Amino acid sequence: MKFGLIGYPLTHSFSKDYFATKFQSLGLQDFTYDNFPLTSIEEVTPLLHQDFLGFNVTIPYKEQILQFLNESDPIVSAIGAANTLLNTGKDSWKGYNTDATGFQESLLRWFGSEKFPAAALVLGTGGASKAVVYVLNQLGIEVSLVSGHFKGNYTYADLSRQVIGDHLLIINTTPVGQFPHIDQSPGIPYAALTQDHWLFDLIYNPGNSLFLTRGEQAGARIKNGLEMLRLQADHAWAIWKSYGKF
């Protein structure tokens, strides 16, 4: 049984080792999981005609992959992005978004009995941000998007002390600060952060990105994306396992 990861670049990904370890622990010696760093989304076509049961999809193809799907889960349709693919037979593919379920579970565990802030800033407007926005909307949290390309509610230049003070949950969905560029961080006014802020970074390598480190120095509570990643991978596995009956 064959699985794989589609994206570019894939030097940051943990998925191959994660699933290899899972297959070994379950005694599934004939199961394989490989990385496919595609320089353009068109390169996915031959993969979809091979005998793979499923794929994970990561940056930058979570939105572009939709054109290749025959069917989408309702959450994918609502979000506009997919990160998990299932081969439903005869080169027919269905898309799911386990980023949303993984992020929601991780967020709920983090806050526990604490009340959610009324408003959140989401840094980035790509496929990962769409899953985050979907979850925040479901939880009744007001969302403002931040983009360097005038695609959101704010640009980074718009982020005044007042804006930061009005949004106590800030979520980085961009790859800024990800290994190997660990000396970078999103351009927010970190001096405006307080102990009332919650900073969530979807990045998990490094464990404490510069975004989180600077937030922690300001007294904010911080969390990286490793738990979310594990949860979304487990949800992907449950989808494949249910269909494959193994």
C-alpha positions in Angstrom: 0.0 0.0 0.0 1.5 3.3 -1.1 1.1 6.8 0.3 3.0 10.1 -0.2 3.4 13.8 0.5 3.0 16.4 -2.2 4.4 19.9 -1.8 7.5 22.1 -2.4 10.0 22.2 -0.8 9.7 19.2 1.5 12.9 19.6 3.6 10.8 20.7 6.6 8.3 17.8 6.6 8.0 15.3 9.3 5.3 13.2 7.6 7.5 10.5 6.0 9.2 9.6 9.2 5.9 9.8 11.1 4.1 7.4 8.9 7.1 5.1 8.5 7.2 4.8 12.3 3.5 4.1 12.3 3.7 1.4 9.7 6.5 -0.3 11.5 4.7 -0.2 14.9 1.6 -1.7 13.3 3.5 -4.4 11.5 2.6 -3.1 8.0 5.8 -4.0 6.2 4.3 -3.6 2.7 3.2 0.0 3.4 5.3 2.9 2.0 5.3 6.6 2.3 7.4 8.9 0.1 8.0 12.6 -0.5 7.2 14.1 -3.9 8.6 17.7 -4.1 6.8 19.0 -7.1 8.0 22.3 -8.7 4.6 22.8 -10.2 1.1 21.4 -9.5 0.9 19.9 -13.0 3.5 17.4 -12.0 0.9 15.7 -9.8 -1.0 14.2 -12.7 1.1 11.1 -13.2 1.1 10.4 -9.5 -2.7 10.4 -9.4 -2.7 7.7 -12.1 -0.5 5.3 -10.1 -1.5 2.9 -7.4 -1.4 5.2 -4.4 -4.2 5.0 -1.8 -3.6 8.4 -0.4 -1.6 11.6 -0.3 -1.0 14.4 2.1 -0.7 17.9 0.5 1.3 20.7 1.9 2.5 24.2 1.0 2.0 25.6 -1.7 -0.6 23.2 -3.2 -3.5 22.9 -0.8 -5.6 25.2 -2.9 -4.3 24.3 -6.4 -4.9 20.5 -5.8 -8.7 21.1 -5.9 -8.8 21.2 -9.7 -7.6 17.5 -9.8 -10.2 16.2 -7.4 -13.4 14.3 -8.4 -15.1 14.9 -5.1 -14.5 16.9 -1.9 -15.6 16.6 1.7 -18.0 19.4 2.7 -15.3 21.0 4.9 -13.0 21.2 1.9 -15.8 23.0 -0.1 -16.3 25.4 2.8 -12.6 26.1 3.2 -11.3 26.0 -0.4 -8.3 23.9 0.4 -7.4 20.2 0.9 -4.5 18.6 2.6 -5.5 14.9 2.4 -6.4 12.9 -0.7 -8.1 9.5 -0.9 -8.1 7.3 -4.0 -11.7 6.1 -4.2 -11.0 3.9 -7.3 -10.4 4.1 -11.0 -8.2 7.3 -10.8 -10.9 9.0 -8.8 -9.8 11.2 -5.9 -11.6 12.8 -3.0 -10.2 15.6 -0.9 -10.4 16.2 2.8 -9.1 18.9 5.1 -7.6 17.4 8.3 -5.8 20.7 9.0 -9.1 22.1 10.3 -9.8 19.2 12.6 -6.2 19.0 13.9 -6.1 22.8 14.5 -9.4 22.8 16.3 -8.5 19.9 18.6 -5.1 21.5 19.4 -6.6 24.9 20.1 -9.3 23.4 22.4 -6.7 21.5 24.3 -4.5 24.6 24.7 -7.2 26.8 26.0 -8.8 24.2 28.2 -11.3 26.0 30.4 -10.0 29.4 29.5 -12.3 31.7 27.5 -11.4 32.4 23.9 -10.4 35.9 23.0 -13.1 37.8 21.1 -10.8 38.5 18.1 -7.9 36.9 16.3 -5.3 38.0 13.8 -4.4 35.3 11.3 -1.0 36.0 9.6 -1.1 34.7 6.0 -3.8 34.1 3.4 -2.8 30.7 2.0 -4.4 27.3 2.2 -3.4 26.7 5.8 -4.9 30.0 6.9 -8.2 29.1 5.3 -8.5 26.0 7.6 -7.6 28.2 10.6 -10.2 30.9 9.7 -12.8 28.2 9.2 -12.2 26.8 12.7 -12.2 30.3 14.3 -15.4 31.2 12.6 -17.0 27.9 13.9 -15.8 28.9 17.4 -17.3 32.4 17.2 -14.0 34.2 17.2 -13.8 37.3 15.0 -11.1 37.0 12.4 -8.9 39.6 10.7 -6.4 38.5 8.0 -2.9 40.0 7.7 -1.1 39.8 4.4 1.9 41.6 2.8 0.1 41.6 -0.5 -3.1 43.6 0.3 -5.2 40.4 0.3 -6.3 40.6 3.9 -7.9 43.1 6.3 -4.5 44.5 7.2 -1.0 44.7 5.8 1.9 44.3 8.3 2.4 48.1 8.1 -1.2 48.5 9.4 -0.5 46.6 12.6 -0.5 49.4 15.2 -0.4 48.9 19.0 -4.1 49.4 19.0 -4.7 46.6 16.4 -2.5 44.2 18.4 -4.3 45.1 21.6 -7.7 44.4 20.0 -6.6 40.9 18.9 -5.4 38.8 21.8 -5.0 35.6 19.7 -2.4 35.8 16.9 -1.8 32.8 14.6 1.0 32.5 12.2 0.1 30.4 9.2 3.0 31.5 7.0 6.3 29.6 6.6 8.3 32.7 7.9 10.7 31.5 10.5 10.6 27.9 9.4 13.9 25.9 9.3 16.4 26.8 7.8 15.3 30.5 8.0 15.1 30.4 11.8 16.3 34.0 12.1 13.1 35.4 10.5 9.8 36.2 12.0 6.5 37.8 10.8 6.7 41.6 10.9 4.3 42.4 13.7 5.0 45.0 16.4 6.2 42.6 19.1 6.6 45.4 21.7 2.8 45.7 21.7 2.3 42.1 22.9 1.3 41.5 26.5 0.7 38.7 28.9 -2.9 38.6 27.8 -1.9 37.5 24.3 -1.9 33.9 22.9 0.5 33.2 20.0 0.0 30.0 17.9 2.5 29.2 15.2 1.7 26.4 12.7 5.5 26.0 12.3 7.0 23.1 14.3 10.6 23.2 13.1 12.1 24.8 15.1 10.1 24.0 18.1 10.2 27.6 19.3 10.2 29.9 16.2 11.4 33.4 16.6 7.8 34.5 16.4 7.1 32.4 19.5 10.3 33.3 21.3 9.6 37.0 20.9 6.0 36.5 22.1 7.2 34.6 25.1 9.6 37.4 26.0 6.7 39.7 26.0 4.8 37.5 28.5 2.4 35.9 25.9 1.4 32.3 26.0 2.8 30.4 23.1 2.2 27.1 21.2 3.8 25.6 18.1 2.1 23.4 15.4 3.6 20.0 16.3 0.5 18.8 18.2 -1.8 20.1 15.4 0.4 18.3 12.8 0.2 15.0 14.7 -3.5 15.3 15.1 -4.1 16.1 11.4 -1.9 13.2 10.4 -3.9 10.9 12.7 -7.1 12.1 11.1 -5.7 11.4 7.6 -4.7 7.9 8.7 -8.2 7.3 10.0 -9.6 8.3 6.6 -7.3 6.0 4.7 -7.7 3.2 7.1 -11.5 3.3 7.0 -11.5 3.1 3.3 -8.7 0.6 2.9 -10.1 -1.7 5.7 -6.7 -2.5 7.1 
